[in-house]
Structures are given as structure tokens and as C-alpha cells.
């Protein structure tokens, strides 16, 4: 959707506003891209060239071996695999639970459903930093089972799967589906689970895409919770590895740039390819995931 419609562009003030916006973007977009370009080209520089003053954007010589050296030295593939496990596991647990819960709140007319919805929305108002210590204590001695889930991916998958935003997103979409479809299915003998699988899910492709993308983005960028729940180095995701490498100070900066670039590229690719779904998620809920 354009910023200004064609009839608005015909007006003098709107035309000058449009030109001002274009000039503003032309000036600011290169400024925003410059740090990313410097990081990308920095991973091909030597260890002294990347920190020399005055800095240069392009390397004197492209050292492509920096990538293989960094992956071998820091065992980056292990961090990539850990990140895939966390993101994939959270999506597989959260999406079915959140969608089924939202379907029940939206279409089953449960007593107290509005109170439950307010509870889910209320959890979004609590800062993650305020819950991290209770979360650690709960995972150290998991209720009923008394399992110690510290250093287990399940501690993060279970924690990240409890996200009120996903329930809120699904319920808003399910509310827009006509109830006549469900009434007709019930007349034909379908139960609630069959209705959800055969009617709701095929009609809800866009909202499932939005939920999966935002869940991936939220889990991928997590740092503090994985740092506390996964003290063992062989369990670290990419974000924790970046912190450890920078904090230790023993890794050359060109290898740090390789790690930063490898971590940034998946987010850039996903955002470029799927930005329509990300924007739709903000529009549907009014909340940035």
C-alpha cells in the first residue's frame, strides 16, 4: 500500500511531502546499510585490517578462508544445530497448542473464555527479566516430576512455547471465520477436532505462517534465557556463542565478523522473503512480535 494515493499526489502539499519522504529515505537508507556492509566485508579482511584506522569498507584482499577457519575453530556448526533445535522444537510445540487453545476460546463458547484470554494477554505485560529467576527455579526442579531440566533444550522449548501473543493472534483470526461452516460440519457429524483439522487449518494458512515466522524470530534472537538455562558450551545457540567470543577477547575480529554475518544472514533472508507476513502479523494484532 503506497504512502500517498494518486489523488493526494495531485495536490501541491502532498507532492512536496512525498518528495521529502523520498529524499529522507535516500539519505537514511545508506546510513542504515553501512554497518551491515562493513560487517559483511569485514569477515573477508585480515585480523589487523579489520580494526585499522581510518577504517575501510572493502578489504585489500578477500580472505575467503576466514569462513572455514572460524567454523572449525569455534565449532559454529554445533551452534547452528543447537539454534535449529531450539527454533524448530519451539515451533512444533507452540503452534499446535496455541492454535488449539485459540480455537477453543473463539468457537467453543467456553465459560470464562474472556477471562482466560485476558490472562494470556496479561502475561505479555510481564517483562521477561522479571520471570527469569522463577523460570530457572522451576526448570531446576520441574513441578510434579522433579526433573532437573537445566542444560536441556526442553527447558527453553517449554518456556518459549508459553507465549500469549500466539494465542491472541490465532483467536483474532478464528473470530473472523463464519460460524456457519462449523455448524454445517457438526450437522454432518464432525467433532471439534475434525472441524479444526479439516476446516480451520486449511483456511488459516496465512495466520499459521505469521505465527511460525514470529516465533522463529523471537526464539532465534533470545540471549539471556539460553545463557542461564544452558551453561554447557556444547548446548549454546548462536547468540550465546557471539557473547562468549566477544567477552573472551581472544578471537580475532575478522572471525567475530564471520560469526556475526552468519548469524545475521538468515534473519535478513527470511525478512526479505516473508516481510508481507510479518507486517500482516503486526496489522492483525497491533503488536510487534
For each residue, the residues with C-beta under 8 A, 3 or more apart:
1:
2: 5
3: 18 21
4: 8 9 14 17 18
5: 2 8 9
6: 9 10
7: 10 11
8: 4 5 11 14
9: 4 5 6 14 15 18
10: 6 7 14 15
11: 7 8 14 15
12: 15 16
13: 16 17
14: 4 8 9 10 11 17 18
15: 9 10 11 12 18 19
16: 12 13 19 20
17: 4 13 14 20 21
18: 3 4 9 14 15 21 22
19: 15 16 22 23
20: 16 17 23 24
21: 3 17 18 24 25
22: 18 19 25 26
23: 19 20 26 27
24: 20 21 27 28
25: 21 22 28 29
26: 22 23 29 30
27: 23 24 30 31
28: 24 25 31 32
29: 25 26 32 33
30: 26 27 33 34
31: 27 28 34
32: 28 29 35 36
33: 29 30 36 37
34: 30 31 37 38 57
35: 32 38 39
36: 32 33 39 40 264 268
37: 33 34 40 41 57
38: 34 35 41 42 55 57
39: 35 36 42 43 257 260 261 264
40: 36 37 43 257 261
41: 37 38 44 45 57 58 59
42: 38 39 45 50 59 253 254 257
43: 39 40 66 67 70 254 255 257 258 260 261
44: 41 59 62 63 64 66 254
45: 41 42 49 50 59 60 63 66 254 257
46: 49 50 59 60 61 63 254
47: 50 51 252 253 254 255
48: 51 52
49: 45 46 52 56 59 60 254
50: 42 45 46 47 252 253 254 257
51: 47 48 253
52: 48 49 55 56
53:
54:
55: 38 52
56: 49 52 59 60
57: 34 37 38 41
58: 41
59: 41 42 44 45 46 49 56 62 63
60: 45 46 49 56
61: 46
62: 44 59
63: 44 45 46 59 66 254
64: 44 67 68
65: 68 69
66: 43 44 45 63 69 70 254 255 258
67: 43 64 70 71 258
68: 64 65 71 72
69: 65 66 72 73 255
70: 43 66 67 73 74 76 255 258 259
71: 67 68 74 75 76 77 258
72: 68 69 75
73: 69 70 251 255
74: 70 71 79 241 245 251 255 259
75: 71 72 78 79
76: 70 71 79 80 238 241 259 262
77: 71 80 81
78: 75 81 82 234
79: 74 75 76 82 83 236 237 238 240 241
80: 76 77 83 84 238 262
81: 77 78 84 85
82: 78 79 85 86 153 235 236 237 238
83: 79 80 86 87 220 237 238 239
84: 80 81 87 88
85: 81 82 88 89 153
86: 82 83 89 90 153 156 157 160 219 222 226 237
87: 83 84 90 91 215 216 219 220
88: 84 85 91 92
89: 85 86 92 93 153 157
90: 86 87 93 94 156 157 160 161 215 219
91: 87 88 94 95 212 215 216 219
92: 88 89 95 96
93: 89 90 96 97 157 158 161
94: 90 91 97 98 160 161 163 166 211 215
95: 91 92 98 99 166 208 211 212 215
96: 92 93 99 100
97: 93 94 100 101 161
98: 94 95 101 102 163 166 167 169 170 211
99: 95 96 102 103 166 170 196 200 201 204 208 211
100: 96 97 103 104 196
101: 97 98 104 105 167 170
102: 98 99 105 106 166 167 168 169 170 171 174
103: 99 100 106 107 108 170 174 192 196 200
104: 100 101 107 108 110 113
105: 101 102 108 110 113 116 117 167 171
106: 102 103 170 171 174 175
107: 103 104 174 177 179 182
108: 103 104 105 113 192
109: 113
110: 104 105 113 116
111:
112: 115 116
113: 104 105 108 109 110 116 117
114: 117 118
115: 112 118 119
116: 105 110 112 113 119 120
117: 105 113 114 120 121 167 168 171
118: 114 115 121 122
119: 115 116 122 123 164
120: 116 117 123 124 164 167 168
121: 117 118 124 125 164 168
122: 118 119 125 126 164
123: 119 120 126 162 164
124: 120 121 164 165 168 287
125: 121 122
126: 122 123 130 131
127: 130 131
128: 131 132 224 225
129: 132 224
130: 126 127
131: 126 127 128 134 135
132: 128 129 135 136 224 225 228
133: 136 137
134: 131 137 138
135: 131 132 138 139 159 225
136: 132 133 139 140 150 228 229
137: 133 134 140 141
138: 134 135 141 142 143
139: 135 136 142 148 149 150 155 158 159 229
140: 136 137 148 149 150
141: 137 138 146 147 148
142: 138 139 145 146 147 148 149
143: 138
144:
145: 142
146: 141 142
147: 141 142
148: 139 140 141 142
149: 139 140 142 152 154 155 158 229
150: 136 139 140 155 229 231
151: 155 229 230 231 232 235
152: 149 155
153: 82 85 86 89 156 157 230 235
154: 149 157 158
155: 139 149 150 151 152 158 159 229 230
156: 86 90 153 159 160 219 222 225 226 229 230
157: 86 89 90 93 153 154 160 161
158: 93 139 149 154 155 161 162
159: 135 139 155 156 162 225 229
160: 86 90 94 156 157 163 215 218 219 222 225
161: 90 93 94 97 157 158
162: 123 158 159
163: 94 98 160 166 167 215 218
164: 119 120 121 122 123 124 167 168
165: 124 168 169 214 285 287 289
166: 94 95 98 99 102 163 169 170 211 214 215
167: 98 101 102 105 117 120 163 164 170 171
168: 102 117 120 121 124 164 165 171 172 285 287
169: 98 102 165 166 172 173 207 210 211 214 281 284 285
170: 98 99 101 102 103 106 166 167 173 174 204 207 211
171: 102 105 106 117 167 168 174 175
172: 168 169 175 176 284 285
173: 169 170 176 177 204 206 207 284
174: 102 103 106 107 170 171 177 200 204
175: 106 171 172
176: 172 173
177: 107 173 174 181 182 200 203
178: 181
179: 107 182 183
180: 183 184
181: 177 178 184 185 199
182: 107 177 179 185 186 195 199
183: 179 180 186 187
184: 180 181 187 188
185: 181 182 188 190 194 195 198 199
186: 182 183 189 190 195
187: 183 184
188: 184 185
189: 186
190: 185 186 194 195 198 199
191: 194 195
192: 103 108 195 196
193: 196 197
194: 185 190 191 197 198
195: 182 185 186 190 191 192 198 199 200
196: 99 100 103 192 193 199 200 201
197: 193 194 200 201
198: 185 190 194 195 201 202
199: 181 182 185 190 195 196 202 203
200: 99 103 174 177 195 196 197 203 204
201: 99 196 197 198 204 208
202: 198 199 205
203: 177 199 200
204: 99 170 173 174 200 201 207 208
205: 202 208 209
206: 173 209 210 277 280
207: 169 170 173 204 210 211 284
208: 95 99 201 204 205 211 212
209: 205 206 212 213 274 277
210: 169 206 207 213 214 277 278 280 281 284
211: 94 95 98 99 166 169 170 207 208 214 215 281
212: 91 95 208 209 215 216
213: 209 210 216 217 270 274 277 278 281
214: 165 166 169 210 211 217 218 278 281 289
215: 87 90 91 94 95 160 163 166 211 212 218 219 289
216: 87 91 212 213 219 220 270
217: 213 214 220 221 267 270 278 289
218: 160 163 214 215 221 222 289
219: 86 87 90 91 156 160 215 216 222
220: 83 87 216 217 238 239 266 267
221: 217 218 239 267
222: 86 156 160 218 219 225 226 237 239
223: 226 227 239 240 243
224: 128 129 132 227 228
225: 128 132 135 156 159 160 222 228 229
226: 86 156 222 223 229 230 236 237 239 240
227: 223 224 230 240 243
228: 132 136 224 225 231
229: 136 139 149 150 151 155 156 159 225 226
230: 151 153 155 156 226 227 235 236 237 240
231: 150 151 228
232: 151 235 236
233: 236 244
234: 78
235: 82 151 153 230 232
236: 79 82 226 230 232 233 240 241 244
237: 79 82 83 86 222 226 230 240 241
238: 76 79 80 82 83 220 241 242 259 262 263
239: 83 220 221 222 223 226 242 243 263
240: 79 223 226 227 230 236 237 243 244
241: 74 76 79 236 237 238 244 245 259
242: 238 239 245 246 256 259 260 263
243: 223 227 239 240 246 247
244: 233 236 240 241 247 248
245: 74 241 242 248 251 255 256 259
246: 242 243 249 251 256
247: 243 244
248: 244 245 251
249: 246
250:
251: 73 74 245 246 248 255 256
252: 47 50 255 256
253: 42 47 50 51 256 257
254: 42 43 44 45 46 47 49 50 63 66 257 258
255: 43 47 66 69 70 73 74 245 251 252 258 259
256: 242 245 246 251 252 253 259 260
257: 39 40 42 43 45 50 253 254 260 261
258: 43 66 67 70 71 254 255 261 262
259: 70 74 76 238 241 242 245 255 256 262 263
260: 39 43 242 256 257 263 264
261: 39 40 43 257 258 264 265
262: 76 80 238 258 259 265
263: 238 239 242 259 260 266 267
264: 36 39 260 261 267 268
265: 261 262 268 269
266: 220 263 269 270
267: 217 220 221 263 264 270 271
268: 36 264 265 271 272
269: 265 266 272 273
270: 213 216 217 266 267 273 274
271: 267 268 274 275 278
272: 268 269 275
273: 269 270
274: 209 213 270 271 277 278
275: 271 272 278 279
276: 279 280
277: 206 209 210 213 274 280 281
278: 210 213 214 217 271 274 275 281 282 289
279: 275 276 282 283
280: 206 210 276 277 283 284
281: 169 210 211 213 214 277 278 284 285 289
282: 278 279 285 286 287 288 289
283: 279 280 286
284: 169 172 173 207 210 280 281
285: 165 168 169 172 281 282 289
286: 282 283
287: 124 165 168 282
288: 282
289: 165 214 215 217 218 278 281 282 285
